[in-house]
Amino acid sequence: MEQTQTMYRRYDLDWLRLLAFMLLILYHAGMIFVSWGWHIQHPESSKYFEWAMMLVNQWRMPLIFFIGGAVIWYSLHKRSSGEFVKERLVRILIPLLFGMLVVVVPQAYYEQVQKGGYAQSFWDFYTSAYFFEFFTWNHLWYLVYVLFYSLVCLPLFNRWIKKGQPKWIDRLISNPLGVVLLALPIIISEVLLRKAFPSYQNFITDLANHAFYLPVFIYGFLIATNAKAMAAIKKAKWSYLLLGVALYTVLYTFYWVPETEPATILGYAVYQALQSLNTWLWLLIVYGFGSTYLTFSNNFLKYGSQAIYPFYILHQTIIIIIGYYIIQMQVDVGWQFLLISSGTFLICGILYHFIRQFWLGRLLFGLKTDVKKKGKAAVSTVAAV
């Protein structure tokens, strides 16, 4: 059909996914130095870190969900629904369970050592306290959400692939203003739900996040399947950028820097509406510029596209372990952040090169386990996350 994209390799999606997860690693390293509350924290928080992180906090996770929806379009064209479900279960559930049982445990341990005064060994903590008090998925919550969204949206996505999108949706997202209007459900949900359901990544009660991330996930699929929508976004990307900068200026000037809380219900609604619109605009900005300029491949992209899933699973635990010791060093905060972030990338890289060599390692960290000739593991066109 006219709205359907010709199947070809979308290097821009590969780049955006890779850069989004790299940014996530840097963001979590920065969480040590802000006052928002995290697993371990520097004794003195930095406003400069907070202001910088507010800039990307608006769209870093929505971008990952948006791309997650977009790549399903390509995944479903290569496999049946049954094969898609099987791949998702194997490549998401197994790493999730392994992560909760093994990878995440040091995060809870070092948090209790720093904040709770826990003085026993790691093994004592693992066998006597973790499973009864602190068993959780921590940063792996994304895997739970994206798995659920993938499965619950599968009938809808299959219908759109076979029969095309409804005409009214096609008309709406075929022009730049119509694409912006997709923000309305997100704005309404944020105004109505965010205060009552703050973000704690509790899957059952996390209604505000579900009402936010699920539409973004669906929008990623919608836009990836519609050539006219992609053309509209690319055409309007500079206009979106100007409006996005203006919204950021308003948010920093009137809310974030002075740390002003809206005093009335109307004021709160206006604030949430501004934030939600800003988030959606920056997704369009990143997507528009990415689809224009990131249409190439190189060795870094090939490496990163395969490595980023194990990096994602490992990174927060490594940040917390090395961060616990580095923030005790008598060096400038900027140097501490540099040591933590660069050390995390280095250690993740070393572990990844070990993990990728073995079938079990690949299984536990969500990599494809089938092998092509010359003993090289098959490259996944669409990653599980």
Secondary structure by P-SEA (a helix, b strand, c coil): ccccccccccaaaaaaaaaaaaaaaaaaaaccccccccccccccccaaaaaaaaaacccaaaaaaaaaaaaaaaaaaaccaaaaaaaaaaacaaaaaaaaaccaaaaaaaaaaacccccccaaaaacccccccccccccaaaaaaaaaaaaaaaaaaaaaaaccccaaaaaaaccaaaaaacaaaaaaaaaccccccccccccccaaaaaacaaaaaaaaaaaaacaaaaaaaaaaaaaaaaaaaaaaaaaaacccccccccccaaaaaaaaaaaaaaaaaaaaaaaaaaacccccccaaaaaaaaaaaaaaaccaaaaaaaaaaaaaccccaaaaaaaaaaaaaaaaaaaaaaaaacaaaaaaacccccccccccccccccccc
